[in-house]
Amino acid sequence: MLSNTEKRQLKKLRKSVEKEMIRLRLTEPRFSVHCDYRTKKIKLVYSIHEDRGIDLNNNRIVRKKQKDFYLKNISLYDEDVLLINLPKYTEQILNDINTTAKRIGNDKDTLTYWAKVYVDTPYRRGNIQVAKTTLIGDEFALQTLIDYIQKHEPEMINIWKWIGEGRECLLRYYKYMQTIHINPKTKKGWSDTTVATSYGRVRAFFNYLPSTVDQFPTNLLNKLPIKRSKIITTTFTPTEMEKIKQFIKD
């Protein structure tokens, strides 16, 4: 068991690692800092997805498995050494997550497959029927993303790859669509409004997957630093705005 002093030091170490991840703008991988109570050595604990074969319906069985990454010669009180090497450790963890994800896969593990299921299903969240215009918009948003992936990042067609790299991949995609992919008619890339609309649809799709794909993580793409489109209200007078606010409140 850890002493009270060691527990306080571990808590301090975790806060330092969290701050350093924010400073380095590292959103992935997700892990927690632990201490082996026998050796007092630090280990980083993270999850990988393990292939358990195929069920009776020929569906891939995937389960989460916790894994320990022991840091050689780093104890509770080696905070500076841990923080200096943090980028290297996170890269090693991501490589392990991605290598594991590559071993898992069939046609049903692709974005192409699940995007088709998603847009061909008019009912979501029980018996709530989605409007046809919504399905058309979802199909466009997902197919545009798939077209980019197939051309620039083909490994991301596997949905399990998104667990480790999805957030950064989506940010690269939107940067590409705003700065490199120029519309020949308008001579411009995507606007902030177009990005925000696309992000909402893509995020909704990935929030749908956990309800259908066993062990797929929830909230995978939530809270990305995407600029929201500004709502223009200049056509309303102050009096009209107050009436609208009161109507919403009522």
N, C-alpha and C positions, 0 to 999 in steps of 0.2 A: 504493500500500500504506500501511497505517497503521503508524506508528512504535510501538515498545514502550510508550512513555508514553501514546499515544492508545489503544492496546489496553487498557491498565489503566484508563484513564478510561471507556472504553466498558463494561467489565466493572462498574465502580462504578456507572455510570448505570443499567445493567440491574437491578442489585440494588436501587437506589433506587426504580425504577419498580415492581418486584415488591412491595416493602414498601408503597408507596403504594396499589397495587391492593388489597392485603389490608386496609389501613387503611380504604379507601373501600368495602370489601366488594363489589368488582367482580369477579365470576367470569367475565364475558364483556365484550368479545370476547377471543379468544385471539390474541395477536400477539407478535412479537419485535422488540426494538430493534436497529437496525443503523445503520451510519454509511457514507455514501458516501465512498469513499476518495479521490475527486477533489476534491469540494467541501467535505468534512468536515461536511456537514450531516446531521442525524438523519432517519431514516425509520423508520416502523413497518411491518413486513411481516406480512401476514395472508393467509388463504385465502378465496376465494369459490368457489361452485360455478357452473360454466358449462354452459349448455345446448348440446349438440352435435347436436341434432336427434333423429331416431327411427331405430332399427335395423330390420332386416328383419322382426322380430316385433312391430313397432309399440310397442316399449318405449322410453321416454325415455332418451337417452344423456347422462349428467351426469358431468362431470370437474372435478377440483379445479384451481384456477388461483391461483398466488401473485400477490399485488398489493402494490405499494409505495405507502405514504402518506408523501410527503415533507412535513416540517414546515418551513414558511417561516421563515427567519432564526433557526433554532435549531441551534446547533452542539454539539459534544461537551461544551463547558464551560458550557452554559446549563441546568444541571440544575434550578435553581429555576423557571425559566420553563416548562420541560417539565412538572414536577410540578404546577404551578398550573393548567396547561391540560389536564392529563390527562383529567379528566371530559369535557371538550369533544371531545377527540380520540377517546376511546372511543365516544362517542355518534355521531360521524361515521362511524367504522368500522362500527358496528352498523347504522346506516342504510343503508350501502352493501351490507352482507351481506344485509339484509332485502329491499332493493330488488331485488337480484339473485335472491333466492329466489322473489320474487313472479312473476318472469318465467318461472320453471321450473314446469311443472305440467300434469298431466292427472289423470284419475280415479285413476290408479295412484300418485299422489303424495300421497294423503290418508291420514290416520290411520284413517278409516272403512274404506278398502279393505284396508290391511295388518292392521288388527285382526281383520277377518273371516278373512283368510288364516291369521293366527296361531292363532286359536281353532278353526279348521276343520282344523288340521293336528295329528294326534295324535302325530306323530313329530318330534322335534327333536334336533339334534346327532347326525345319522346315523340309527341305527336304535333310538334310545332312545324308547320309547313313554311318553307322558304320561298320567297317570290322568285319568279323566273328571271327577272332582271338581276337579282342577287346571285343566282347560279351562273348567269352569263358573266357577271363581273368577277366572280370567284374563279371561273375557268380561265378568263383572260389573265388575271393576276398570277395564278399558279403556272399556267403554260409559259408565260413570259419568263418567270423565274427558272423553270425547267429548261427552256431554250438557252438561257445564260449558263446554267450549270453544265449542260451537255457540251457546250462549246469551251468553257473556261475552267470549270472545276468538276469534271465528270465523276470523281470519287464521291461527291456530295449527293449523287442520285440515290445513294443508300440512306434510308431514313435514320439508321443507327449512327451514322457519321455525324449527324446534327447534334448529338448529345455532347460531343466534345468541341466541335468547331462551328456549329450552326449559327451562333450569334455573330461571330466575326465574319462568317461567309455572307450573311445577309447584309451586314454593313458594307462589305466590299461590293456586293451586288448593287446596292443603292448608290454608292459612290460612282460606280461604272455607269449606271443609267443616267446620272445627273451630269457627269463630266466628259464621258467618252462616247457613249451611245447617243449620237446627235440625230434628231429627226430631220430628214432631208427637206421636209416642207417648212417647218418652223425654224430650222437651223439652231434648235435649242435642245438641251437634254431635259430630263424630267424636272418638273417643278417640285417644291416642297409639298404642295398639296397632293400631287400624284404619288409621291413617295409615301406620304402619310396614309393615303387611301389603300395603296398596295400593302403596306405594312399591316394595317388593320385586318385585311383579308388573309394574308399569309399567317399572321399570328393566330387568327381564329381557326385556320386549318390545323396548325400544330397543336392547338388546344383541344381539337376534336380527336386527334390521333390516340391519346391515352384511353379514350372511352371505347376504342375499337382494337387497338394493338396492345396486347398484353405486355405489361411492364414498361411501356413507353412513358417517359417522365412528363409530369405536368408543368405548365407555366414555362416551357423551354425558352420562348422568345419574348416573354413579357418584359416590360420596362427597358426596352432598347432606347438609346439616345436618338430618337427620331423627332425632328422638329414638327410640331403640330401645325396644321394649317390654321391661319387666323380667320376667325368668323367676322365677316364684314357686316356692320350694323349701321352704317352711315345713312341708310335710307330710312331709318326710323327716328322719329323725334323723341326727345327725353320722355315726354308723356306716354308715347306709344310703348317705349321700352318698359316703363313702369307697369303698364297694363299687361304686357307680355309676362313680366316677372310675377305679377300677381296671379295671372292665369296658371302659370306653371306651379306656383305655390299651392293654389286651390286644388 
